[in-house]
Amino acid sequence: MKKFVAAVIAAAMPLAPASAAPCWKKVAVEAAQIRDFEMMLMVSALRCRSTGSNFLADYNRFIREKRDALTQVNDELREHFRSVAGPIGALGAYDNYVTSLANVYGAGAEGLACRDLQSITDAANALPATRAALLELSDAAGTTPHLSGARCDVVMAIAGQEAEQSADDVETRVAVASRSGEE
């Protein structure tokens, strides 16, 4: 019965109104996390250049060597914003998102000194130039993507949980009703 109720809910999901705000799909969440990580390094490299931990040249090397993976991430983010804001509003939505990321790190990366960020940049430079490697390092660095909406996987997990609870309620009512009919 649980599977049936979950299947009915899953089948009805695509029928949601087009006006509903699109959620962040896994690929876009990962892209946001990597972009957030890269933005943290960029802003920090600019902030730290007048300190004893000037790693701006190392950051620039990171950008050159990981360009393909970073371009892929940006393309994935642009696609997310195209689905949210449409083809005309996508560029503005993406620009606003990136600007807000820069502002997050303008006062520094919480809990990380310039020396720490230089070490993270060194680690990034030692990685293969792949999206997967960047995602793994951004996870290790504790980067959490700043999202402008809900994650699809969280929404689906909640919907699945509600469907499971509803199925349990139905099964309980059926069992109670059948016992009542036996008396």
Salt bridges, closest charged atoms under 4 A:
GLU30 OE2 - LYS26 NZ 3.88
GLU30 OE1 - ARG131 NH1 2.92
ASP36 OD2 - HIS146 ND1 2.48
GLU38 OE1 - ARG35 NH1 2.15
GLU65 OE2 - ARG61 NE 3.00
GLU65 OE1 - LYS66 NZ 3.94
ASP75 OD1 - ARG78 NH1 3.70
GLU76 OE1 - ARG131 NE 2.94
GLU79 OE1 - ARG82 NE 3.04
ASP153 OD2 - ARG151 NH2 3.07
ASP168 OD1 - LYS2 NZ 3.19
